[in-house]
């Protein structure tokens, strides 16, 4: 009875043990016979090795080893050690069913019966791949850290005692600070600080903060062995014993002098880019406003001219009012020219110019404009080359600069106009340039005023005394000519404006024409003229001016309408078209007409240089706003050319 109970208890314990083994999935637990054949298999073994129980029972356990280990007899040797010593324990690579490998911790225990005979082995395997990878990563990290400290040259990395004495030294510290290890180890780190910093206790304060807060970080000037200074980023970390006591400090120093200089340069570049983008945006806005304003002036000026001629013998006061209005339109046109010059969208007539001749022709105009308290001096070398520029716009620019100088000298002074030849000017294409300077002895400008001087509509003059478009106009004209404008000024020392203009190809300068003395060629033939403009005010005004000249006028509000009229009316002698129109531009319309009616002359009427290089090449231009006289001259040139 007692034996039966013990047997039942043993059977129950064996069942519970089997349940325990089958419940374990993190370990492969299985039995081998004395020859190494698998005789049992638990779910953990199936999970880690990939074999189902039916696939592996009866197979030799050597298949779990790598090919190299099998050739070396490792499986057999493991069983021999286990039998001889009572246990075999090792780590190594093992192979799953799918051929992949994992790093395993293996224990093999011998199993003997009551008589001590070997009946098999109990084998436990655990997948330690993740742990091994972590250990390898840690070892690699430690090795990399050692190499970092010993081999890095961009950082000075060294240890300090709690009192601040150097206890080790890496190659980066030697390169940055100039000391060899034997020269600096055992010396106090305060020698790296400037005399001023040592005097106010900066080194001691740094260690105190690091000890109290665990870390100190700052940037400042440091001193090398040879006495030169560099700008450094410094990090000091406190290092503690496991018991919490201070062991010392780890100090990392990096020379950031180049970075500091680069940041300053980058900040200047960002400021320049921001200024450029701002000026470009204002330029787009200004150009667009000027274009629309020109159309309005065109309508007003033309209507006033017609009204003036159709009121012969009218009241003198009425005539004076009309004259005043016409002068206002001319001043408005001059204003739009400045706006377009700033926006670099004004049509320039570049030609070789002699600066000395241009200034000489302006002498009387300058003196009368500047007044008796201003003295004008000129300094030009005898062999000064010609420049490539628009004569009228350059003279207007010089006059603007001279008037600015006069306004900066309320008690009088001297304006000096000069020029010198320069080669390869920074910021411009390689080549030869002439620097035309206009300098005054006036009040000068502070840095903020100088920085904003070329902004459109910025002025330091009183209300009603300046538009703020003088310098922007000069800036736009010079850049459109292929040069640049520089301003130099100091408060109380006057201002110098320097216009860098490209040297013209070696050719004789053309004499400047005086618009007031220009006589158009005689032309009396009456023509059938097609006008194209999407602005009804401009279209009406242009038609009225042409009709008063005796021409027959056909008017089209768009390019497509113009093409319809040309196909319908075969006696059109000339077309005058605006450039910017919806659907098709004036230059595109001219191309279509050349393809269909190549004999019809075309005049492009625009006050806005919105044409791309090469676009509408060969087309005569008529700048808006134009007078009836300018319109008649343009027609005569187009038809007789």
Secondary structure, DSSP 8 states (H G I E B T S, - for coil): -HHHHHHHHHHHHHHHHHHHHHH--SEEEEEE-TT-BB----HHHHHHH---HHHHTTSBGGGGB-HHHHHTTHHHHHHHHHHHHS-EEEEEEEE-TTS-EEEEEEEEEEEE-TT--EEEEEEEEEE-HHHHHHHHHHHHHHHHHHHHHHH-SSEEEEEE-TTSBB----HHHHHHH---HHHHTTSBGGGGB-HHHHHTTHHHHHHHHHHHHSEEEEEEEEE-TTS-EEEEEEEEEEEE-TTS-EEEEEEEEEE-HHHHHHHHHHHHHHHHHHHHHHHHHHHHHHHHHHHHHHHHHHHHHHHHHHHHHTSTT--HHHHHHHHHHHHHHHHHHHHHHHHHHHTT-S---EEEE-HHHHHHHTHHHHHHHH-TTEEEEEEE-TT---EEEEHHHHHHHHHHHHHHHHHT-TT-EEEEEEEEEEES-TTS-SSEEEEEEEEE-S----HHHHHHTTSTT---S-TTS--S-HHHHHHHHHHHTT-EEEEEE-TTS-EEEEEEEEB--S--------TTT----------EEEEE-S-HHHHHHHHHHHHHTT-EEEEESSHHHHHHHHHH-TT--EEEEES--SSS-HHHHHHHHHHH-TTSEEEEE-SS----TTTTTT-EEE-SS--HHHHHHHHHHHHH-
